[in-house]
């Protein structure tokens, strides 16, 4: 017996001390409980960390937009891009023009921009801001409520300021700058009370010397208040606007605004008389004239993040009076033009269907045009607006603003209703869009560059020339 006990004793002494202790029940339980407690503590800490990150993202100064469309899409991204549809207010305020809320292409938009016409109008230093504001309040609410009955998913944004300005304010006195800031405060207060979803400033900043830094600080604080209530703050500027060339660096713009709408298709009244009317789509080394793609890249180079840039896609065309018919059907320069007027797509598509107008396609600007006698017209079609919208994916931009949706063929007189808005939506979301075969039903006498019958989808036209 003693020998057996001695062998057990020796074996016990020869084993590691930890193994020997583990044979005891209390030690075993302690080890198990300690391990479980450590794992549980680690899981709790991971949960707390994830919760803090989620809360910070929710409360972040730059909040994310969740866009939901009432049509089935096959999106190229995890979340649909915001599509802001700008409505020309004259088509609703003018009783002579029949345009109903149901005509709005709301199911292809995430936000509807309603401009406050005449508010802070340019060149008018004596207007009564308060009277203009009160006059438009009820009308804007009425329009918003009418549209919501048909498109309840839409978020409504109010735009103030002239839409064809270069982003500068004509205020040169402290009193006027103070009035401007007071008006913005009242505007934001009214937006919160009436539950609008954002504001667009068509005039960016008064960058006049001593007022610039003061205004930047004011707008930063205003943005914080708006974000607390999840209200968007957006600015509009032309690609050559003062906001991108002033002493206030454009990199400050995303600190003030959620988005910057960069306009590249505006009619350039200050262009050189030798420049072509149609702006090139791609930048070319052989030309000094800026391009649409180059203008967007310039804004990004100046410090505006890509995700903050909204591309403005205009549905409006324009008609010019020429001193003589264009030679060899070429695109005229600004020096050859006299009077100008805006042309809607509805008017343009009906004109080019007649035998009197000769229609062409300009590969340099990726845009159609037509002429008759001494009248010359540039307009948009499905392919040209899809080309503009394709820059959003190509350059990883924040979204798109479709300007003047009332200039689309909302009654479908040339084919399907709202073909241009549908084309933009289809390009961004990757859905198939019905062809509008009546876009270019032209005369049979064709010259070089002319089209015959239905416009066909061209790979170069959609995706650009190789190497771009």
Secondary structure, DSSP 4 states (H G I P E B T S, - for coil): -HHHHHHHHHHHHHS-HHHHHHTSHHHHHHHHHHHHHHHHHHHHHHHHHHHHHHHHHHH-SSPPPP---SS----SSSSPPEEEEEE-THHHH-TTS---GGGS-GGG-SEEEEE-TTTT-TT-SS--HHHHHHHHHHHHHHHHHHHHHH-TT-EEEEEES-TTS-SB----SHHHHHHHHHHHHHHHHHHHHHT--EEEESS-B---THHHHHHHHHHHHHHHHHHHTT-EEEEEEETTSGGGTSSS-GGGHHHH-SEEEEE--S--TTS-TTSBSSPPSS--TT--S--HHHHHHHHHHTT--GGGEEEEEE--EEEEEESSPPGGGPPPBGGGEEEEEEE-HHHHHHHTTSTT-EEEEETTTTEEEEEETTEEEE---HHHHHHHHHHHHHTT-SEEEEE-GGGS-TT-TTSSTTHHHHHHHHHHHT------TTTT---S---TTB--SSPPP-HHHHH-STT-
